[in-house]
Amino acid sequence: MKFFVLKAYGEPPQLEIKESSIPDLSEDDILVKVSYSAVNDYDWSLSTGKPLLYRLLFGLLKPKLRPGMEISGVVKQIGTKIQNFHVGDRVFGDLSEDRFGGFATHVLAKEKSLRKIPDELALDEAASLPHAGLLVHQSIELLNNKQCKKILINGAGGGVGTLAFQLLKKEGVRIDGIDTGEKLSDMDKLGYEKVYDYKVKDLQKLDEQYDFILDTKSKFWPWHYSSKLAKNGIFVTVGGDLPQLAALLIFKGLIKKLSQKELKILGLKANRGLEDFVKLYLKKSMKSRIDGPYPFDEAANALSRFGQGLHSGKVLLKIASESEH
Ligand SMILES: NC(=O)c1ccc[n+]([C@@H]2O[C@H](COP(=O)([O-])OP(=O)(O)OC[C@H]3O[C@@H](n4cnc5c(N)ncnc54)[C@H](OP(=O)(O)O)[C@@H]3O)[C@@H](O)[C@H]2O)c1
């Protein structure tokens, strides 16, 4: 098997390709031949070692984990205790609670990290969904079935925003979006009511209030978000700058008490609800936004592209095609 390791923290990513024989499986391991691997925020943090706090997890002086955590592929071998997967199954999943290492031709994974891919879903789309799809799915769960007529998505043209729009859009619901660059015209085409460029008019400068705000890049203080919520409105962030996220945790209780407006931070639970999300994805004929796929040996470029914000949707590495399985 071939796999990437990170030699050191730094920019550009210090990726090095290695080759070894496939390790022996333990009784609860599944060997997957990887088809696609998606580039993720964690991969960028793992390769740069930033924010520095993450080095407590990734290794103080050099990265100890291998990059890659969202994959799709085909089961090649199973341990003696595996009951729910069989050789030949098409699978996908998030390896972040397992051993990472998805930038590889093969991975060993536990059952909890994998789900079967429905026949109707292609391997490339499947690799793009475990993170972005579940960030959307689990964020919407936080609404507890509250009906929202006016919605704002911040970071609306990225992986999460594009899926969130498609899931939330229905008759009588207005969705505005904020992003920048080429994504703005795609957001128009997708059906966003009002589209804002954050480099010109960011969330703080809007003079509207919303029932629900979904934020993928929180950079403002909690009171800025609560001022953009209508009565009983809900703000959910899936990611952003650490000081602002910490302030949200500290002040959300007080804001709820004073204004009845709720501010929530989503902590993603790997793979939880993936089958349910994919059923909705197929039923609503949703489309994930994919950047690439890029060849496996161009992993460093693909990772740099992600880190520099040049990507548009989920950056994918193509490792093996369907016919190679
Ligand atoms: N909660 C969890 O447990 C968890 C787990 C994994 C990941 N995450 C987080 O989830 C988020 C992933 O979102 P994604 O996949 O949609 O990322 P993405 O595809 O990179 O999209 C984010 C979009 O936001 C835009 N953006 C950047 N700064 C902005 C600003 N100030 N205002 C409005 N838009 C802005 C970006 O545009 P440009 O880059 O072109 O400027 C990009 O189009 C990340 O924040 C990640 O850290 C959270």
The ligand as a Tripos MOL2 file, in Angstrom:
@<TRIPOS>MOLECULE
LIG
   48    52     1     0     0
SMALL
NO_CHARGES

@<TRIPOS>ATOM
      1 N1        -18.1860   21.5240   14.5570 N.am      1 LIG1
      2 C1        -17.3290   20.5580   14.3080 C.2       1 LIG1
      3 O1        -17.1850   19.6060   15.0750 O.2       1 LIG1
      4 C2        -16.5520   20.6350   13.0220 C.ar      1 LIG1
      5 C3        -15.9320   19.5150   12.4690 C.ar      1 LIG1
      6 C4        -15.2800   19.6590   11.2450 C.ar      1 LIG1
      7 C5        -15.2260   20.8910   10.6110 C.ar      1 LIG1
      8 N2        -15.8340   21.9610   11.2010 N.ar      1 LIG1
      9 C6        -15.8630   23.3160   10.5980 C.3       1 LIG1
     10 O2        -16.8890   23.3560    9.6430 O.3       1 LIG1
     11 C7        -16.5780   24.3600    8.6830 C.3       1 LIG1
     12 C8        -16.5950   23.6960    7.3250 C.3       1 LIG1
     13 O3        -17.3490   24.4250    6.4500 O.3       1 LIG1
     14 P1        -17.3020   24.1030    4.8970 P.3       1 LIG1
     15 O4        -16.9770   22.6730    4.6740 O.co2     1 LIG1
     16 O5        -18.5110   24.6590    4.2810 O.co2     1 LIG1
     17 O6        -16.0210   24.9470    4.4670 O.3       1 LIG1
     18 P2        -15.7300   25.6190    3.0570 P.3       1 LIG1
     19 O7        -16.1690   24.7400    1.9370 O.co2     1 LIG1
     20 O8        -14.3180   26.1020    3.1200 O.co2     1 LIG1
     21 O9        -16.7450   26.8730    3.0410 O.3       1 LIG1
     22 C9        -16.6460   27.9520    3.9100 C.3       1 LIG1
     23 C10       -17.0000   29.1840    3.1100 C.3       1 LIG1
     24 O10       -17.0180   30.3160    3.9810 O.3       1 LIG1
     25 C11       -16.4450   31.3970    3.2820 C.3       1 LIG1
     26 N3        -15.9830   32.3750    4.2540 N.ar      1 LIG1
     27 C12       -14.7290   32.5640    4.7690 C.ar      1 LIG1
     28 N4        -14.7370   33.5840    5.6220 N.ar      1 LIG1
     29 C13       -15.9960   34.0890    5.6350 C.ar      1 LIG1
     30 C14       -16.6110   35.1720    6.3050 C.ar      1 LIG1
     31 N5        -15.9330   35.9640    7.1360 N.pl3     1 LIG1
     32 N6        -17.9200   35.3900    6.0920 N.ar      1 LIG1
     33 C15       -18.6400   34.6050    5.2470 C.ar      1 LIG1
     34 N7        -18.1030   33.5690    4.5710 N.ar      1 LIG1
     35 C16       -16.7960   33.3000    4.7750 C.ar      1 LIG1
     36 C17       -15.3220   30.7680    2.4990 C.3       1 LIG1
     37 O11       -14.9380   31.6070    1.4260 O.3       1 LIG1
     38 P3        -13.3650   31.8560    1.0310 P.3       1 LIG1
     39 O12       -12.5730   30.8210    1.7640 O.co2     1 LIG1
     40 O13       -13.3350   31.6980   -0.4600 O.co2     1 LIG1
     41 O14       -13.0620   33.2390    1.4550 O.co2     1 LIG1
     42 C18       -15.9790   29.4820    2.0220 C.3       1 LIG1
     43 O15       -16.6710   29.6450    0.7990 O.3       1 LIG1
     44 C19       -15.2010   24.8720    9.0100 C.3       1 LIG1
     45 O16       -15.2860   26.0800    9.7390 O.3       1 LIG1
     46 C20       -14.6440   23.7540    9.8970 C.3       1 LIG1
     47 O17       -13.6650   24.2350   10.7920 O.3       1 LIG1
     48 C21       -16.4920   21.8370   12.3730 C.ar      1 LIG1
@<TRIPOS>BOND
     1     1     2 1
     2     2     3 2
     3     2     4 1
     4     4     5 ar
     5     4    48 ar
     6     5     6 ar
     7     6     7 ar
     8     7     8 ar
     9     8     9 1
    10     8    48 ar
    11     9    10 1
    12     9    46 1
    13    10    11 1
    14    11    12 1
    15    11    44 1
    16    12    13 1
    17    13    14 1
    18    14    15 2
    19    14    16 1
    20    14    17 1
    21    17    18 1
    22    18    19 2
    23    18    20 1
    24    18    21 1
    25    21    22 1
    26    22    23 1
    27    23    24 1
    28    23    42 1
    29    24    25 1
    30    25    26 1
    31    25    36 1
    32    26    27 ar
    33    26    35 ar
    34    27    28 ar
    35    28    29 ar
    36    29    30 ar
    37    29    35 ar
    38    30    31 1
    39    30    32 ar
    40    32    33 ar
    41    33    34 ar
    42    34    35 ar
    43    36    37 1
    44    36    42 1
    45    37    38 1
    46    38    39 2
    47    38    40 1
    48    38    41 1
    49    42    43 1
    50    44    45 1
    51    44    46 1
    52    46    47 1
@<TRIPOS>SUBSTRUCTURE
     1 LIG1         1 GROUP 0 **** ****
